[in-house]
């Protein structure tokens, strides 16, 4: 019995070592990271989508009363919220906490990358691919052409940065703006369950205004300042990468300003209606 147990442990140890070799030499080898991370991101999206459906169906009574299209939108927003939380945290880590892009290191900042930074970008590319697929499948119910343009530009820029290793610092700086996604989704959730006139809805609108101002207006202003400061390094990138670092954020910044103006008008309108009214 003891001998059999030892043989079993030795066999398990052998399988464990083989698995480590497989993961290290193939799945997480530098040349395979972009592909495995994209596939992992798509698989994770499917898993989160299904979990959102299962959890919502069990814990939220309002979910069962939604029609099929609304349930798809509900699940998809749960997916985008999880991705936003993940990529915002990782972006803040790489931009502000990690030594990868530190000014104290020698070398050109636009060419710095690591296996982890590349893997995380691949997860995000997988999300953009999955979400674009959902948008096209349900078009235009999950978003109009502005969402297609936004996701396409973002996905192309992130994918190029992942495959080439160029401009990852600026890619992560832009991805910090995903911090606004959970609040936007919460606005939709509150409206869908009939809480549009609640104080929670108004408070969420104020949070959206503040976070949007910081993450999609002021942050982009700092982004362009940083691009100007390190322009001598940016022009050493390949032409396509240089255009992605300059033109794509410019297009996104313009869209952010247009949406920000709509947020201001909507919040002003909501505050005006709330005066003299009792909240739910």
ChimeraX commands (.cxc) that place a marker at each C-alpha (Angstrom):
marker #1 position 0.00,0.00,0.00 radius 0.5
marker #1 position 2.81,2.39,0.96 radius 0.5
marker #1 position 4.73,1.46,-2.18 radius 0.5
marker #1 position 1.65,2.06,-4.31 radius 0.5
marker #1 position 1.14,5.44,-2.69 radius 0.5
marker #1 position 4.75,6.37,-3.38 radius 0.5
marker #1 position 4.40,5.30,-7.00 radius 0.5
marker #1 position 1.22,7.36,-7.27 radius 0.5
marker #1 position 2.95,10.42,-5.81 radius 0.5
marker #1 position 5.88,9.96,-8.17 radius 0.5
marker #1 position 3.51,9.70,-11.12 radius 0.5
marker #1 position 1.64,12.81,-10.04 radius 0.5
marker #1 position 4.94,14.64,-9.60 radius 0.5
marker #1 position 5.99,13.59,-13.09 radius 0.5
marker #1 position 2.72,14.84,-14.59 radius 0.5
marker #1 position 3.11,18.08,-12.65 radius 0.5
marker #1 position 6.61,18.63,-14.03 radius 0.5
marker #1 position 5.44,17.86,-17.56 radius 0.5
marker #1 position 2.59,20.34,-17.16 radius 0.5
marker #1 position 5.03,23.01,-15.97 radius 0.5
marker #1 position 7.23,22.38,-19.00 radius 0.5
marker #1 position 4.20,22.57,-21.32 radius 0.5
marker #1 position 3.02,25.85,-19.81 radius 0.5
marker #1 position 6.48,27.37,-19.64 radius 0.5
marker #1 position 7.69,26.30,-23.09 radius 0.5
marker #1 position 4.49,26.68,-25.05 radius 0.5
marker #1 position 1.50,28.38,-23.47 radius 0.5
marker #1 position 3.53,31.17,-21.82 radius 0.5
marker #1 position 6.53,31.21,-24.12 radius 0.5
marker #1 position 7.13,34.71,-25.48 radius 0.5
marker #1 position 6.13,33.73,-29.01 radius 0.5
marker #1 position 2.88,32.10,-27.86 radius 0.5
marker #1 position 1.75,34.64,-25.24 radius 0.5
marker #1 position -0.24,36.86,-27.65 radius 0.5
marker #1 position -2.25,33.92,-29.00 radius 0.5
marker #1 position -2.83,32.10,-25.71 radius 0.5
marker #1 position -3.84,35.34,-23.98 radius 0.5
marker #1 position -6.34,36.26,-26.71 radius 0.5
marker #1 position -7.91,32.82,-26.58 radius 0.5
marker #1 position -7.88,33.01,-22.79 radius 0.5
marker #1 position -9.60,36.39,-22.95 radius 0.5
marker #1 position -12.33,35.07,-25.25 radius 0.5
marker #1 position -12.83,32.00,-23.03 radius 0.5
marker #1 position -12.97,34.23,-19.93 radius 0.5
marker #1 position -15.60,36.41,-21.61 radius 0.5
marker #1 position -17.78,33.39,-22.29 radius 0.5
marker #1 position -17.37,32.21,-18.70 radius 0.5
marker #1 position -18.20,35.62,-17.18 radius 0.5
marker #1 position -21.19,36.02,-19.51 radius 0.5
marker #1 position -22.62,32.66,-18.40 radius 0.5
marker #1 position -21.88,33.37,-14.73 radius 0.5
marker #1 position -23.62,36.74,-15.00 radius 0.5
marker #1 position -26.69,34.99,-16.41 radius 0.5
marker #1 position -26.66,32.32,-13.69 radius 0.5
marker #1 position -26.08,34.71,-10.76 radius 0.5
marker #1 position -28.57,37.30,-12.02 radius 0.5
marker #1 position -31.23,34.66,-12.57 radius 0.5
marker #1 position -30.75,33.42,-9.01 radius 0.5
marker #1 position -30.35,36.68,-7.05 radius 0.5
marker #1 position -32.26,39.36,-9.03 radius 0.5
marker #1 position -36.01,38.94,-9.39 radius 0.5
marker #1 position -36.14,41.69,-12.03 radius 0.5
marker #1 position -33.90,39.66,-14.32 radius 0.5
marker #1 position -36.54,37.02,-14.98 radius 0.5
marker #1 position -38.99,39.73,-16.08 radius 0.5
marker #1 position -36.67,41.02,-18.79 radius 0.5
marker #1 position -37.14,40.03,-22.40 radius 0.5
marker #1 position -34.48,38.02,-24.24 radius 0.5
marker #1 position -32.75,41.09,-25.71 radius 0.5
marker #1 position -32.61,42.85,-22.35 radius 0.5
marker #1 position -31.13,39.74,-20.70 radius 0.5
marker #1 position -28.41,39.59,-23.37 radius 0.5
marker #1 position -27.64,43.27,-22.77 radius 0.5
marker #1 position -27.64,42.68,-19.00 radius 0.5
marker #1 position -25.19,39.78,-19.30 radius 0.5
marker #1 position -23.00,41.66,-21.74 radius 0.5
marker #1 position -22.75,44.62,-19.39 radius 0.5
marker #1 position -21.75,42.29,-16.59 radius 0.5
marker #1 position -18.97,41.06,-18.85 radius 0.5
marker #1 position -17.80,44.58,-19.74 radius 0.5
marker #1 position -17.85,45.56,-16.05 radius 0.5
marker #1 position -15.57,42.67,-15.06 radius 0.5
marker #1 position -13.18,43.47,-17.91 radius 0.5
marker #1 position -13.16,47.16,-16.96 radius 0.5
marker #1 position -12.29,46.40,-13.34 radius 0.5
marker #1 position -9.53,44.00,-14.39 radius 0.5
marker #1 position -7.91,46.19,-17.05 radius 0.5
marker #1 position -8.20,49.37,-14.97 radius 0.5
marker #1 position -6.37,47.78,-12.06 radius 0.5
marker #1 position -3.66,46.32,-14.31 radius 0.5
marker #1 position -3.29,49.62,-16.19 radius 0.5
marker #1 position -2.89,51.58,-12.98 radius 0.5
marker #1 position -0.33,49.02,-11.84 radius 0.5
marker #1 position 1.79,49.29,-14.99 radius 0.5
marker #1 position 1.54,53.08,-15.36 radius 0.5
marker #1 position 2.02,54.14,-11.73 radius 0.5
marker #1 position 3.30,51.24,-9.60 radius 0.5
marker #1 position 5.38,48.96,-11.78 radius 0.5
marker #1 position 9.04,49.67,-12.50 radius 0.5
marker #1 position 8.59,48.60,-16.14 radius 0.5
marker #1 position 7.94,52.16,-17.35 radius 0.5
marker #1 position 9.85,54.00,-14.63 radius 0.5
marker #1 position 11.80,57.10,-15.66 radius 0.5
marker #1 position 14.67,55.79,-13.55 radius 0.5
marker #1 position 15.31,52.96,-16.01 radius 0.5
marker #1 position 17.51,53.42,-19.03 radius 0.5
marker #1 position 16.10,52.82,-22.47 radius 0.5
marker #1 position 13.32,54.11,-24.66 radius 0.5
marker #1 position 9.95,53.96,-22.91 radius 0.5
marker #1 position 8.02,53.25,-26.13 radius 0.5
marker #1 position 9.82,49.92,-26.62 radius 0.5
marker #1 position 9.45,48.52,-23.10 radius 0.5
marker #1 position 7.32,45.45,-22.48 radius 0.5
marker #1 position 7.27,42.28,-20.42 radius 0.5
marker #1 position 5.57,38.86,-20.69 radius 0.5
marker #1 position 3.00,39.97,-18.11 radius 0.5
marker #1 position 2.23,43.30,-19.82 radius 0.5
marker #1 position 1.83,41.50,-23.15 radius 0.5
marker #1 position -0.38,38.80,-21.63 radius 0.5
marker #1 position -2.71,41.35,-20.02 radius 0.5
marker #1 position -3.10,43.21,-23.32 radius 0.5
marker #1 position -3.97,39.90,-24.98 radius 0.5
marker #1 position -6.75,39.34,-22.47 radius 0.5
marker #1 position -8.10,42.77,-23.36 radius 0.5
marker #1 position -7.87,42.04,-27.10 radius 0.5
marker #1 position -9.87,38.86,-26.48 radius 0.5
marker #1 position -12.52,40.98,-24.76 radius 0.5
marker #1 position -12.73,43.48,-27.63 radius 0.5
marker #1 position -13.06,40.62,-30.13 radius 0.5
marker #1 position -15.81,38.95,-28.09 radius 0.5
marker #1 position -17.68,42.20,-27.44 radius 0.5
marker #1 position -17.47,43.28,-31.08 radius 0.5
marker #1 position -18.88,39.91,-32.03 radius 0.5
marker #1 position -21.80,40.47,-29.65 radius 0.5
marker #1 position -22.38,43.99,-31.01 radius 0.5
marker #1 position -22.47,42.77,-34.63 radius 0.5
marker #1 position -24.65,39.80,-33.70 radius 0.5
marker #1 position -27.26,41.97,-31.99 radius 0.5
marker #1 position -26.67,45.15,-34.04 radius 0.5
marker #1 position -27.80,47.80,-33.29 radius 0.5
marker #1 position -29.38,46.71,-30.00 radius 0.5
marker #1 position -26.12,46.58,-28.02 radius 0.5
marker #1 position -24.68,49.75,-29.54 radius 0.5
marker #1 position -24.62,51.77,-32.73 radius 0.5
marker #1 position -21.82,52.66,-35.09 radius 0.5
marker #1 position -20.05,54.77,-32.45 radius 0.5
marker #1 position -19.51,51.61,-30.38 radius 0.5
marker #1 position -18.23,49.73,-33.43 radius 0.5
marker #1 position -15.75,52.53,-34.18 radius 0.5
marker #1 position -14.67,52.80,-30.53 radius 0.5
marker #1 position -14.12,49.05,-30.10 radius 0.5
marker #1 position -12.44,48.68,-33.50 radius 0.5
marker #1 position -9.96,51.51,-32.88 radius 0.5
marker #1 position -9.27,50.30,-29.35 radius 0.5
marker #1 position -8.89,46.66,-30.39 radius 0.5
marker #1 position -6.51,47.45,-33.28 radius 0.5
marker #1 position -4.34,49.72,-31.11 radius 0.5
marker #1 position -4.16,47.24,-28.24 radius 0.5
marker #1 position -3.47,44.31,-30.59 radius 0.5
marker #1 position -0.63,46.15,-32.33 radius 0.5
marker #1 position 0.93,47.11,-29.01 radius 0.5
marker #1 position 0.64,43.51,-27.83 radius 0.5
marker #1 position 2.17,41.90,-30.93 radius 0.5
marker #1 position 4.89,44.51,-31.53 radius 0.5
marker #1 position 5.74,45.46,-27.94 radius 0.5
marker #1 position 5.64,49.12,-28.97 radius 0.5
marker #1 position 3.84,51.86,-27.06 radius 0.5
marker #1 position 2.53,49.65,-24.27 radius 0.5
marker #1 position 2.92,52.48,-21.76 radius 0.5
marker #1 position 0.57,54.71,-23.75 radius 0.5
marker #1 position -1.80,51.82,-24.38 radius 0.5
marker #1 position -2.17,51.21,-20.66 radius 0.5
marker #1 position -2.58,54.92,-20.00 radius 0.5
marker #1 position -5.55,55.03,-22.38 radius 0.5
marker #1 position -7.01,51.81,-20.93 radius 0.5
marker #1 position -7.25,53.47,-17.50 radius 0.5
marker #1 position -10.29,55.25,-18.97 radius 0.5
marker #1 position -12.17,51.94,-18.76 radius 0.5
marker #1 position -12.80,52.87,-15.12 radius 0.5
marker #1 position -15.92,54.70,-16.34 radius 0.5
marker #1 position -17.53,51.51,-17.68 radius 0.5
marker #1 position -18.95,50.10,-14.40 radius 0.5
marker #1 position -20.73,53.41,-13.65 radius 0.5
marker #1 position -22.18,53.60,-17.17 radius 0.5
marker #1 position -23.44,50.04,-16.82 radius 0.5
marker #1 position -24.89,50.78,-13.37 radius 0.5
marker #1 position -26.86,53.64,-14.92 radius 0.5
marker #1 position -28.38,51.18,-17.40 radius 0.5
marker #1 position -29.11,48.60,-14.67 radius 0.5
marker #1 position -30.90,51.16,-12.48 radius 0.5
marker #1 position -32.95,52.38,-15.44 radius 0.5
marker #1 position -33.85,48.84,-16.50 radius 0.5
marker #1 position -35.14,47.80,-13.06 radius 0.5
marker #1 position -37.25,50.96,-12.77 radius 0.5
marker #1 position -35.03,53.06,-10.48 radius 0.5
marker #1 position -34.44,55.96,-12.85 radius 0.5
marker #1 position -36.08,58.36,-10.41 radius 0.5
marker #1 position -34.17,57.13,-7.39 radius 0.5
marker #1 position -31.46,58.98,-5.52 radius 0.5
marker #1 position -29.09,56.12,-6.44 radius 0.5
marker #1 position -29.57,56.96,-10.12 radius 0.5
marker #1 position -28.83,60.65,-9.53 radius 0.5
marker #1 position -25.81,59.87,-7.37 radius 0.5
marker #1 position -24.49,57.46,-10.01 radius 0.5
marker #1 position -24.84,60.24,-12.59 radius 0.5
marker #1 position -22.69,62.53,-10.45 radius 0.5
marker #1 position -20.08,59.78,-10.08 radius 0.5
marker #1 position -20.06,59.32,-13.86 radius 0.5
marker #1 position -19.48,63.06,-14.34 radius 0.5
marker #1 position -16.52,63.13,-11.92 radius 0.5
marker #1 position -14.84,59.94,-13.12 radius 0.5
marker #1 position -15.38,60.81,-16.78 radius 0.5
marker #1 position -13.84,64.23,-16.22 radius 0.5
marker #1 position -10.78,62.68,-14.55 radius 0.5
marker #1 position -10.29,59.52,-16.64 radius 0.5
marker #1 position -11.47,60.59,-20.09 radius 0.5
marker #1 position -10.77,64.33,-20.20 radius 0.5
marker #1 position -7.97,65.28,-17.80 radius 0.5
marker #1 position -6.11,61.98,-18.23 radius 0.5
marker #1 position -6.15,62.39,-22.00 radius 0.5
marker #1 position -4.82,65.92,-21.62 radius 0.5
marker #1 position -1.90,64.50,-19.60 radius 0.5
marker #1 position -1.53,61.75,-22.21 radius 0.5
marker #1 position -0.97,64.29,-25.00 radius 0.5
marker #1 position 1.41,66.25,-22.79 radius 0.5
marker #1 position 3.43,63.07,-22.23 radius 0.5
marker #1 position 3.42,62.33,-25.96 radius 0.5
marker #1 position 4.73,65.83,-26.62 radius 0.5
marker #1 position 7.41,65.46,-23.92 radius 0.5
marker #1 position 8.68,62.13,-25.29 radius 0.5
marker #1 position 8.01,62.81,-28.95 radius 0.5
marker #1 position 11.70,62.18,-29.78 radius 0.5
marker #1 position 11.17,58.59,-28.62 radius 0.5
marker #1 position 7.78,58.16,-30.29 radius 0.5
marker #1 position 9.14,59.05,-33.74 radius 0.5
marker #1 position 11.50,56.09,-33.43 radius 0.5
marker #1 position 8.53,53.72,-33.50 radius 0.5
marker #1 position 7.30,52.15,-36.71 radius 0.5
marker #1 position 5.03,54.46,-38.69 radius 0.5
marker #1 position 1.89,52.44,-37.95 radius 0.5
marker #1 position 2.66,52.38,-34.22 radius 0.5
marker #1 position 3.39,56.09,-34.19 radius 0.5
marker #1 position 0.06,56.79,-35.89 radius 0.5
marker #1 position -1.76,54.59,-33.37 radius 0.5
marker #1 position -0.17,56.46,-30.45 radius 0.5
marker #1 position -1.20,59.83,-31.89 radius 0.5
marker #1 position -4.28,59.45,-34.10 radius 0.5
marker #1 position -6.27,56.77,-32.24 radius 0.5
marker #1 position -6.13,58.58,-28.85 radius 0.5
marker #1 position -7.06,61.80,-30.67 radius 0.5
marker #1 position -10.16,60.16,-32.13 radius 0.5
marker #1 position -11.04,58.62,-28.75 radius 0.5
marker #1 position -10.50,61.97,-27.02 radius 0.5
marker #1 position -12.91,63.65,-29.46 radius 0.5
marker #1 position -15.52,60.96,-28.81 radius 0.5
marker #1 position -14.95,61.34,-25.06 radius 0.5
marker #1 position -15.61,65.09,-25.27 radius 0.5
marker #1 position -18.80,64.54,-27.27 radius 0.5
marker #1 position -20.04,61.98,-24.73 radius 0.5
marker #1 position -18.95,64.23,-21.87 radius 0.5
marker #1 position -21.12,67.03,-23.23 radius 0.5
marker #1 position -24.06,64.61,-23.33 radius 0.5
marker #1 position -23.31,63.58,-19.73 radius 0.5
marker #1 position -23.32,67.23,-18.63 radius 0.5
marker #1 position -26.66,67.89,-20.34 radius 0.5
marker #1 position -28.19,64.70,-18.93 radius 0.5
marker #1 position -26.97,65.39,-15.39 radius 0.5
marker #1 position -28.15,69.01,-15.53 radius 0.5
marker #1 position -31.55,67.84,-16.71 radius 0.5
marker #1 position -31.77,65.19,-13.98 radius 0.5
marker #1 position -30.81,67.68,-11.25 radius 0.5
marker #1 position -33.38,70.17,-12.51 radius 0.5
marker #1 position -36.12,67.52,-12.45 radius 0.5
marker #1 position -35.10,66.35,-8.98 radius 0.5
marker #1 position -35.77,69.72,-7.35 radius 0.5
marker #1 position -38.93,69.60,-5.35 radius 0.5
marker #1 position -39.40,65.86,-5.93 radius 0.5
marker #1 position -39.24,62.97,-3.49 radius 0.5
marker #1 position -36.73,60.26,-4.37 radius 0.5
marker #1 position -37.59,56.59,-4.34 radius 0.5
marker link #1:1,2 radius 0.2
marker link #1:2,3 radius 0.2
marker link #1:3,4 radius 0.2
marker link #1:4,5 radius 0.2
marker link #1:5,6 radius 0.2
marker link #1:6,7 radius 0.2
marker link #1:7,8 radius 0.2
marker link #1:8,9 radius 0.2
marker link #1:9,10 radius 0.2
marker link #1:10,11 radius 0.2
marker link #1:11,12 radius 0.2
marker link #1:12,13 radius 0.2
marker link #1:13,14 radius 0.2
marker link #1:14,15 radius 0.2
marker link #1:15,16 radius 0.2
marker link #1:16,17 radius 0.2
marker link #1:17,18 radius 0.2
marker link #1:18,19 radius 0.2
marker link #1:19,20 radius 0.2
marker link #1:20,21 radius 0.2
marker link #1:21,22 radius 0.2
marker link #1:22,23 radius 0.2
marker link #1:23,24 radius 0.2
marker link #1:24,25 radius 0.2
marker link #1:25,26 radius 0.2
marker link #1:26,27 radius 0.2
marker link #1:27,28 radius 0.2
marker link #1:28,29 radius 0.2
marker link #1:29,30 radius 0.2
marker link #1:30,31 radius 0.2
marker link #1:31,32 radius 0.2
marker link #1:32,33 radius 0.2
marker link #1:33,34 radius 0.2
marker link #1:34,35 radius 0.2
marker link #1:35,36 radius 0.2
marker link #1:36,37 radius 0.2
marker link #1:37,38 radius 0.2
marker link #1:38,39 radius 0.2
marker link #1:39,40 radius 0.2
marker link #1:40,41 radius 0.2
marker link #1:41,42 radius 0.2
marker link #1:42,43 radius 0.2
marker link #1:43,44 radius 0.2
marker link #1:44,45 radius 0.2
marker link #1:45,46 radius 0.2
marker link #1:46,47 radius 0.2
marker link #1:47,48 radius 0.2
marker link #1:48,49 radius 0.2
marker link #1:49,50 radius 0.2
marker link #1:50,51 radius 0.2
marker link #1:51,52 radius 0.2
marker link #1:52,53 radius 0.2
marker link #1:53,54 radius 0.2
marker link #1:54,55 radius 0.2
marker link #1:55,56 radius 0.2
marker link #1:56,57 radius 0.2
marker link #1:57,58 radius 0.2
marker link #1:58,59 radius 0.2
marker link #1:59,60 radius 0.2
marker link #1:60,61 radius 0.2
marker link #1:61,62 radius 0.2
marker link #1:62,63 radius 0.2
marker link #1:63,64 radius 0.2
marker link #1:64,65 radius 0.2
marker link #1:65,66 radius 0.2
marker link #1:66,67 radius 0.2
marker link #1:67,68 radius 0.2
marker link #1:68,69 radius 0.2
marker link #1:69,70 radius 0.2
marker link #1:70,71 radius 0.2
marker link #1:71,72 radius 0.2
marker link #1:72,73 radius 0.2
marker link #1:73,74 radius 0.2
marker link #1:74,75 radius 0.2
marker link #1:75,76 radius 0.2
marker link #1:76,77 radius 0.2
marker link #1:77,78 radius 0.2
marker link #1:78,79 radius 0.2
marker link #1:79,80 radius 0.2
marker link #1:80,81 radius 0.2
marker link #1:81,82 radius 0.2
marker link #1:82,83 radius 0.2
marker link #1:83,84 radius 0.2
marker link #1:84,85 radius 0.2
marker link #1:85,86 radius 0.2
marker link #1:86,87 radius 0.2
marker link #1:87,88 radius 0.2
marker link #1:88,89 radius 0.2
marker link #1:89,90 radius 0.2
marker link #1:90,91 radius 0.2
marker link #1:91,92 radius 0.2
marker link #1:92,93 radius 0.2
marker link #1:93,94 radius 0.2
marker link #1:94,95 radius 0.2
marker link #1:95,96 radius 0.2
marker link #1:96,97 radius 0.2
marker link #1:97,98 radius 0.2
marker link #1:98,99 radius 0.2
marker link #1:99,100 radius 0.2
marker link #1:100,101 radius 0.2
marker link #1:101,102 radius 0.2
marker link #1:102,103 radius 0.2
marker link #1:103,104 radius 0.2
marker link #1:104,105 radius 0.2
marker link #1:105,106 radius 0.2
marker link #1:106,107 radius 0.2
marker link #1:107,108 radius 0.2
marker link #1:108,109 radius 0.2
marker link #1:109,110 radius 0.2
marker link #1:110,111 radius 0.2
marker link #1:111,112 radius 0.2
marker link #1:112,113 radius 0.2
marker link #1:113,114 radius 0.2
marker link #1:114,115 radius 0.2
marker link #1:115,116 radius 0.2
marker link #1:116,117 radius 0.2
marker link #1:117,118 radius 0.2
marker link #1:118,119 radius 0.2
marker link #1:119,120 radius 0.2
marker link #1:120,121 radius 0.2
marker link #1:121,122 radius 0.2
marker link #1:122,123 radius 0.2
marker link #1:123,124 radius 0.2
marker link #1:124,125 radius 0.2
marker link #1:125,126 radius 0.2
marker link #1:126,127 radius 0.2
marker link #1:127,128 radius 0.2
marker link #1:128,129 radius 0.2
marker link #1:129,130 radius 0.2
marker link #1:130,131 radius 0.2
marker link #1:131,132 radius 0.2
marker link #1:132,133 radius 0.2
marker link #1:133,134 radius 0.2
marker link #1:134,135 radius 0.2
marker link #1:135,136 radius 0.2
marker link #1:136,137 radius 0.2
marker link #1:137,138 radius 0.2
marker link #1:138,139 radius 0.2
marker link #1:139,140 radius 0.2
marker link #1:140,141 radius 0.2
marker link #1:141,142 radius 0.2
marker link #1:142,143 radius 0.2
marker link #1:143,144 radius 0.2
marker link #1:144,145 radius 0.2
marker link #1:145,146 radius 0.2
marker link #1:146,147 radius 0.2
marker link #1:147,148 radius 0.2
marker link #1:148,149 radius 0.2
marker link #1:149,150 radius 0.2
marker link #1:150,151 radius 0.2
marker link #1:151,152 radius 0.2
marker link #1:152,153 radius 0.2
marker link #1:153,154 radius 0.2
marker link #1:154,155 radius 0.2
marker link #1:155,156 radius 0.2
marker link #1:156,157 radius 0.2
marker link #1:157,158 radius 0.2
marker link #1:158,159 radius 0.2
marker link #1:159,160 radius 0.2
marker link #1:160,161 radius 0.2
marker link #1:161,162 radius 0.2
marker link #1:162,163 radius 0.2
marker link #1:163,164 radius 0.2
marker link #1:164,165 radius 0.2
marker link #1:165,166 radius 0.2
marker link #1:166,167 radius 0.2
marker link #1:167,168 radius 0.2
marker link #1:168,169 radius 0.2
marker link #1:169,170 radius 0.2
marker link #1:170,171 radius 0.2
marker link #1:171,172 radius 0.2
marker link #1:172,173 radius 0.2
marker link #1:173,174 radius 0.2
marker link #1:174,175 radius 0.2
marker link #1:175,176 radius 0.2
marker link #1:176,177 radius 0.2
marker link #1:177,178 radius 0.2
marker link #1:178,179 radius 0.2
marker link #1:179,180 radius 0.2
marker link #1:180,181 radius 0.2
marker link #1:181,182 radius 0.2
marker link #1:182,183 radius 0.2
marker link #1:183,184 radius 0.2
marker link #1:184,185 radius 0.2
marker link #1:185,186 radius 0.2
marker link #1:186,187 radius 0.2
marker link #1:187,188 radius 0.2
marker link #1:188,189 radius 0.2
marker link #1:189,190 radius 0.2
marker link #1:190,191 radius 0.2
marker link #1:191,192 radius 0.2
marker link #1:192,193 radius 0.2
marker link #1:193,194 radius 0.2
marker link #1:194,195 radius 0.2
marker link #1:195,196 radius 0.2
marker link #1:196,197 radius 0.2
marker link #1:197,198 radius 0.2
marker link #1:198,199 radius 0.2
marker link #1:199,200 radius 0.2
marker link #1:200,201 radius 0.2
marker link #1:201,202 radius 0.2
marker link #1:202,203 radius 0.2
marker link #1:203,204 radius 0.2
marker link #1:204,205 radius 0.2
marker link #1:205,206 radius 0.2
marker link #1:206,207 radius 0.2
marker link #1:207,208 radius 0.2
marker link #1:208,209 radius 0.2
marker link #1:209,210 radius 0.2
marker link #1:210,211 radius 0.2
marker link #1:211,212 radius 0.2
marker link #1:212,213 radius 0.2
marker link #1:213,214 radius 0.2
marker link #1:214,215 radius 0.2
marker link #1:215,216 radius 0.2
marker link #1:216,217 radius 0.2
marker link #1:217,218 radius 0.2
marker link #1:218,219 radius 0.2
marker link #1:219,220 radius 0.2
marker link #1:220,221 radius 0.2
marker link #1:221,222 radius 0.2
marker link #1:222,223 radius 0.2
marker link #1:223,224 radius 0.2
marker link #1:224,225 radius 0.2
marker link #1:225,226 radius 0.2
marker link #1:226,227 radius 0.2
marker link #1:227,228 radius 0.2
marker link #1:228,229 radius 0.2
marker link #1:229,230 radius 0.2
marker link #1:230,231 radius 0.2
marker link #1:231,232 radius 0.2
marker link #1:232,233 radius 0.2
marker link #1:233,234 radius 0.2
marker link #1:234,235 radius 0.2
marker link #1:235,236 radius 0.2
marker link #1:236,237 radius 0.2
marker link #1:237,238 radius 0.2
marker link #1:238,239 radius 0.2
marker link #1:239,240 radius 0.2
marker link #1:240,241 radius 0.2
marker link #1:241,242 radius 0.2
marker link #1:242,243 radius 0.2
marker link #1:243,244 radius 0.2
marker link #1:244,245 radius 0.2
marker link #1:245,246 radius 0.2
marker link #1:246,247 radius 0.2
marker link #1:247,248 radius 0.2
marker link #1:248,249 radius 0.2
marker link #1:249,250 radius 0.2
marker link #1:250,251 radius 0.2
marker link #1:251,252 radius 0.2
marker link #1:252,253 radius 0.2
marker link #1:253,254 radius 0.2
marker link #1:254,255 radius 0.2
marker link #1:255,256 radius 0.2
marker link #1:256,257 radius 0.2
marker link #1:257,258 radius 0.2
marker link #1:258,259 radius 0.2
marker link #1:259,260 radius 0.2
marker link #1:260,261 radius 0.2
marker link #1:261,262 radius 0.2
marker link #1:262,263 radius 0.2
marker link #1:263,264 radius 0.2
marker link #1:264,265 radius 0.2
marker link #1:265,266 radius 0.2
marker link #1:266,267 radius 0.2
marker link #1:267,268 radius 0.2
marker link #1:268,269 radius 0.2
marker link #1:269,270 radius 0.2
marker link #1:270,271 radius 0.2
marker link #1:271,272 radius 0.2
marker link #1:272,273 radius 0.2
marker link #1:273,274 radius 0.2
marker link #1:274,275 radius 0.2
marker link #1:275,276 radius 0.2
marker link #1:276,277 radius 0.2
marker link #1:277,278 radius 0.2
marker link #1:278,279 radius 0.2
marker link #1:279,280 radius 0.2
view
